[in-house]
Amino acid sequence: MTRTHWIVLLLATLLLAAFPMTESTFYTQLLTKTMILAIFAMSLDLLVGYTGLVSLGHAAFYGLAGYALALVQPKYDPMSIFITLPAALAVCALFALVTGWLVLRTRGIYFIMATLAFAQMAYFVFHDTGLGGGSDGIYINNKPVVGIGGVRLLDLDDRAHFYYLVLAAMLVAYLLLRRVLDSNFGRALAGIRVNEHRMRAIGFPVARYQLGVYVLSGTLAGLSGYFAALQFGFVNPEILSWHQSGAALMMVILGGMGTLHGSIVGAFVFVLVEDLVKDQGVFGAFAKHWQLMMGVLVVLVAVFLPRGLAGLGTLARRRAPPEATTSATPGATAAARSAATPPDATPSAAGTARKSEGAGDA
């Protein structure tokens, strides 16, 4: 990360940290939801943007973590977050390990369909059986306790405390993924995305790298699903549906694939635009067709901003006019002199031309 990136990250963190001071309950909850979805989008971008694996079943990890919390957490006696969170992440990691070992044997459209198939299987397990309460879902009556040795560190029923916990989780997820991508492992992933066959030919265990990043991506998606279940206090099979995966993919496209900060930007834009176009006070009866307006936005970004909203800065720098120079430097003068000389002129011809110019001056 460059110095500019660190400065932007610091300023954005300070702004987000100061927002609960506005005491706006609705927008504090909305930003909490947005940061949770930003973690979800970053986990998907790790597959789509950095590994070249497009998944339509990423919501399976998102929903599994929520159901793991609902099933592990006692109904009337709150459990420690240091038990429920690792349990939920372990379930997602195990599911990613098993399904990844199978789906990574496919490529292209077959990979997309395989991930979608496993996600739909998980959806119907909770929808058609009593394990997860059927289509009605499960309520989470008690939130886990965040404390050590009887000392409560955070009260998750407090919206501000939960907000700062999610903010910290988003920052940790971003820095972790940035560190992974800057390592040799991340460079190998970049090589696999560009030319998988060449990486395999020079001796890289491509299957192991892809399985490792698939498990990491699924675990981070589970982290976002865990926090989403905590925020809403409720889980149902819809959080495992392909619509949820499609929404995350749209966030990645809006922000820009292959840019972690773009996934965060895409999540913020997606949630804020969704909240705006659903407002009947602004769009009237047309607000019920908010998916149409969101689809138009995604299409426009995909056509006119192939690198997403995160690529606006690069596009602006490319279109900026070159800086005007007030005085020619010696190097520029020499370059101009050499450019004025015809390319087919021989050294002797150039010397003759200089002599004739000197004779004319005399």
N, C-alpha and C positions, 0 to 999 in steps of 0.2 A: 504494500500500500504506500502511496506517495504521501507527501506532507499535506497536499490539498485534500486528499481523501480523509486523513485523520482530522483535519480541521472541520470538514463538513460533518463527519461522524460525531465529533464533539458538540458542535452547534445543534445538530438535530437531537442528540441525546438530552442536552440542556433544555431545549424547547419542549420535548416530550415530558421531561421530568417536572417541568414547571406547570404543565397544563392542569393537573388536579387542583391547583391553587385557584382556578377560576370557579370552582365549586359548581360546575355544570355536570349534574349527575348523568344526563342523557349522553352527552358527548364524551364524558369519561368512559362510560360503558362502550360507546361506539368505537373509541380509539383502542380500548382493550380488545374488543373483537377484531379490529383491524390488525393489531400487532400479532394476535394469535394466527390470523390468516397469513400474515407475512412470514411467520415461521413455516407454515404449511407450504407456501409458494416457494420459499428458498429450498425446502427439501425436494420439491419437484424439479426445480431448476437444476439441482445437482445431477439429476438424471437426464433431463431434456437438454439443457444448455451446455453442460460440461461433459456428458458422456454420450450424448446422441441417442438416448433410449427414451422414446415417447411412451408414456404410460397413461392409460385411461382407467387404471384401477388403484390410483394412489389413495382414494378415499377409504379403502379397506383399512389401512393403517390408522387413519384419522379416527374412524369409527371404532376400531378394535380397542384402542386405548381408552376411549370413553366408556365402552362397555366393561372393560377390565376394571376401571375405577368403580363403576356402579355395582359390579358383582363382588369385588373384594371388600369394598367399604361396608362395615356393618350398618344396619338400618338405623339404630338408635345410639350407637357408641362410636364417636369419631375415631379414626385411626390416624397414625402418624403419616405425614406426607413422605417421609423417608422409607415407608413400606409400600404405600400405594403407587407412588411414582415409579420406583424401580420395577415393580410388578407389571405395571402397564407397559413400560418401555420394553421389558423382557418379552412380553407377549408379542409385541409388534416386531421385535428383532427376530424372534423364533419364526413367526409367520413369514417374514421377509426372507429368512434363510431357506425355508422349505420351498416356498413358491418361487423364489429367485433361482434356486437350483434347477427348477423346471422351465420357467419362462425364458431364461437366458439361453436356452437351447434354440430359441427361435429368433428371427430377425424381421425388421420392417413391420409391415402391417400385421404379420402373425404375432409379433411381440405385443403389439397394441391390443389385439383381440385376446391374447392369452391373459394379460394383466386384467383386462375388463372381465373376463370369464371368472377369474378367481375372486375379484371384488364382488361380482354378482352372486357367487356362491356364498360368500360371507354375508351378503345382504339377506339372502333368503334363509340362511341358518337362523338369524335373529328375527326375521319377519314371520316365518312360518312355524316356529317352535316356541315353547314356553321358556326357553333359556334366557332370552332377553326381554321377556314380557310381550312378545309378539309385536304386532304393529303399533301397540300403544306405548311401547318403550318402558323405561324405568326411571323413576325419580331418584335423585340423590339428595336425601334429606339432610345429611350432615357433611360438611366439608372437612377435609383432613386437617389435622393439627400440625402447625409448623412450629416446632419447639424442640429444645434439647434439655434433658434432665429436669423436666417439669417447668421450664421457663419458656413461655410462648414468645416466639420471635415475631410472628406475623399473625394477624387475624384475617383469615381469608373471607370472612363475612363483611369485612370493611372494604368498600370498593376501592379506596385509595391504596390500601395495602396490596390488594390483588393486582391492581394496575401496575404498581412498581415491581411486583414479582414477575409479571408477564413482560414488562419492559426489560428487566434484567435477563430473562430467558431469551428474548429476541436478540439482545446484544451478544450474549454468550454464544448463541447459535451462529450468528453472523461471523464473529471472530473465530470460532472453531472451524467453520467451513472455509473461511479465508485462509486459515493456517493450513488446513488440509490441502487446499488447492494450490498453495504456494510450495508445498513439499514435493518430493520426488513422486509420491503417489499421485498427486494432482497433475503433475507433468505427464505421467504415464497415461492418465485418463484423457488428457488433451490429445496425446498421440493416438490413442485408441479411437477417439472420436473422428480424427482426420483420416486415419488409414489403419483399420483393425488388422488386416491381413499382413501388412508390413510389420506391425508391432509383434504379431505372433511369429513371423518369420525370423525376427532378430532375437527371439528367445523370451519375450515377456509372457507371463502366464495371464493372458487376457481374461479368461473365464474367472480367475480368482479376483482380479481387479474389479471386474464388473459385478461379481457377487458381493464383494466388500462394499462397493459404493451403493449397491441396491439395499443392503442391510442398513447402512448408515442413513440413507434417504428415508427408508421406512421407519426407522427409529425416531428420526426428527419429526416426521409426519405424526407419529404417535404422541410426541411431546405436545404438539399443537392440539391434537384431539383431546388429550388429557385436560389441558387448560380450558378448552371449549366446553367440556362437560362440567368442569368446575364453575365456569361463569354462568351457564344457563341452568345448572342443577337438574338436567334432564338429558336423556339419550333415547333416540329411536332409530329404526333402521334407515331412515332417510339420510343420515350422516354417512352411510356407507355407499350410497348410490352413485352412479356414474355422473350425475349432475354436479356433485361436489367435486369430483375429479376434473370435470370440464371447467368449473369455475376457477379452480386453481391454475389450470392450464391457460385460461384467459388472463389471469393476473400476470403470469410469466410472460405471455406475449405482449401485454400492455407495457410492462416495465422494460422488457428486453431480455431475450434468452442469453444465457451465458454471462449474466451480470448479477451478482447477489444483491447489490443495492437496487438494481432494477426490479427485482422481485418484491422488495419492500415498497418501492414506489408504485408498482403495479397493484399491490394489495390495497394501498391507501387510496389510489385513484378509483379502483373498482368499488370499494365499499362506499366512498363518498359520493361517487356518481350514482350508484344504486340507491343510496338514501335520497339523493336529489330527485331522480326521475320517478321515484315512488311517491313523491309528495303531490297529493291531489290539489293542494293549494297553488302549485306552480303549473302542473300539466293537466289538471282537471281529470276528465274521464279517461284521457289517454294514458294516465299513470299506470293503469292496470296492464298496459302493454310495455312495461319497462324493459322486458327482455329484448324487445325489438330495438329499442334505442341503444341498449348496451351492445347488442350484436353489431349495429351500424358503427359504433365507436371502435370496436375491436377490428372490424374490417378496414376502417379508415387508417388505423394505426398500422395494421399489417401491410397495407398497400403503400402508404406514404412515409412510414417510419419503420423500415424493416428491422432496425436495431432497437425499436421500442422508445419509450419516453426517456429512458436513460441515455439514449444516443443523441438527444437534442443538443447536448453540449458539444459533442464531436462534430455534429452537423453545422453548428454555428461557427465553430473554429474553421471549418473547411471553407465556408462561404465568406469569411471575413476578408476584406481587401488587404493586400500586402501593405506594410508600413512604408510611407514615403521617406526617402533619404534626402537629406539636405545637401550633403556633400559627398562626392565620389571618393571612395577609398582607393588606395593604390592597387589593391587586388582587383577591385571592380574596374579600374581604368585599364589594367592589363588584360582583363577578360574582354572588355569592350574592344580593345585594339586587336586582340586575336580573332574576335568574332568578325571584325571589319575586313580581315584578310580573307580572300577567297579560299575555300578549302582545297582547290586544285592548284593553288599557287605553289611553286617550288621555292626552296630557299634562295636559289640564285635569282629567280624572277623577283622575289620580294626585295633582295638586296639591290637589284637594278632599279626597281621603282624608288627606293629610298635615295639612291644616288641622283636620279633624275630630279627628284623633289629638291634635293640640296642645290643642284645646279640652277634650278629655276629661282630659288631664293637669292642666290648670289647675283 
